[in-house]
Amino acid sequence: MSLEERTCLVTGASRGIGAGIARDLGARGAEVVVNYRSSDDEAQAVHDDIEDGPGSAVLAQADVSDIEAVEEMHQTAHDAFGRVDVLVNNAGVTVDRTFENMTREDWQWVIEVNLGGMFNCTSVCYDDIRAAEEGRLINISSVVGQQGNYGQANYATTKSGMFGFTRTLALELAQEGSTANCVAPGFVRTDMLAEVSDRVKQNILDRIPLGRFAEVTDIVGIVRFLAGEESSYMTGQVLGVNGGMEW
Ligand SMILES: NC(=O)c1ccc[n+]([C@@H]2O[C@H](COP(=O)([O-])OP(=O)(O)OC[C@H]3O[C@@H](n4cnc5c(N)ncnc54)[C@H](OP(=O)(O)O)[C@@H]3O)[C@@H](O)[C@H]2O)c1
């Protein structure tokens, strides 16, 4: 069961961590479903890079918070590759405000994408993951789900929620020999981090023992490991990749 024999659906694969994961899995020969919401050109570039290497790719535009769009994405995956062995729930958004300024809409949107999207995508891929030889559910959480973070009550709630979901799905998938695990990155240099002010970035840096932000390449290796056969006996875990931040 090498990655060459795996079909992997990566949500939010047009930019940042998801694009890195998709390219990495493709470079190892996997069939990759490249999901994205709005960055057409970036998603196309990820698709083309994979197709230029040993892997295969198909584009699947869908807002993960929209169940009908997610069902269409799943159909696209089946039309192209016939199955999904590995689902990487990576798509995520932030709407940062201190709690006293946070509106119901700020709360709802982040919950809908980060948790609702995880539910929708897992729901449509659930039978595939169970039927696969060693199916994999991989959820991209955050150190913020472990520590909390000033101005991110909505986001931190979604990232903590992923832990309980992962643990429960690990129990429910175990009988079929499939696994569910969570990766909790620290602060990674992507567009998401670029939105944070320099002052806040410096405060964060001061709390990172390794003294630097993560690069996307620091995160993709653990996802490759979880997607492959070497992680067969690991399930229900939260793997921190955070430069040594305590929680
Ligand atoms: N960067 C960090 O410091 C950090 C740290 C820990 C965890 N994480 C987590 O890692 C994941 C990726 O973060 P990132 O930094 O790579 O973010 P990013 O650079 O902002 O990229 C976000 C990706 O998610 C997609 N996306 C957003 N909303 C979507 C939706 N409703 N439906 C489908 N796709 C959607 C975007 O697609 P389009 O551009 O096509 O809309 C884009 O490909 C997130 O879950 C985030 O919480 C990030």
The ligand as an ORCA input file, in Angstrom:
! r2SCAN-3c Opt
* xyz 0 1
  N      -0.926     29.081      8.760
  C      -0.881     28.722     10.044
  O      -0.172     29.334     10.849
  C      -1.678     27.537     10.524
  C      -1.348     26.993     11.755
  C      -2.046     25.915     12.241
  C      -3.068     25.365     11.509
  N      -3.394     25.910     10.308
  C      -4.507     25.296      9.589
  O      -4.050     24.769      8.371
  C      -5.076     24.862      7.394
  C      -4.545     25.602      6.177
  O      -4.104     26.873      6.589
  P      -3.220     27.807      5.652
  O      -2.383     28.615      6.523
  O      -2.618     27.029      4.559
  O      -4.380     28.754      5.089
  P      -4.406     29.677      3.771
  O      -3.046     29.933      3.266
  O      -5.303     30.804      4.122
  O      -5.161     28.747      2.695
  C      -6.461     28.319      2.989
  C      -6.891     27.285      1.984
  O      -8.198     26.832      2.371
  C      -9.091     27.031      1.282
  N     -10.424     27.337      1.775
  C     -10.806     28.322      2.617
  N     -12.125     28.266      2.819
  C     -12.591     27.248      2.069
  C     -13.865     26.694      1.844
  N     -14.960     27.198      2.445
  N     -13.984     25.642      1.011
  C     -12.894     25.119      0.401
  N     -11.649     25.591      0.575
  C     -11.509     26.655      1.394
  C      -8.498     28.160      0.453
  O      -8.998     28.030     -0.855
  P      -9.242     29.295     -1.863
  O      -8.053     30.195     -1.766
  O      -9.382     28.621     -3.185
  O     -10.497     29.955     -1.394
  C      -7.001     27.851      0.577
  O      -6.622     26.846     -0.337
  C      -6.252     25.558      8.067
  O      -7.174     24.611      8.524
  C      -5.609     26.271      9.231
  O      -6.514     26.432     10.293
  C      -2.714     26.976      9.782
*
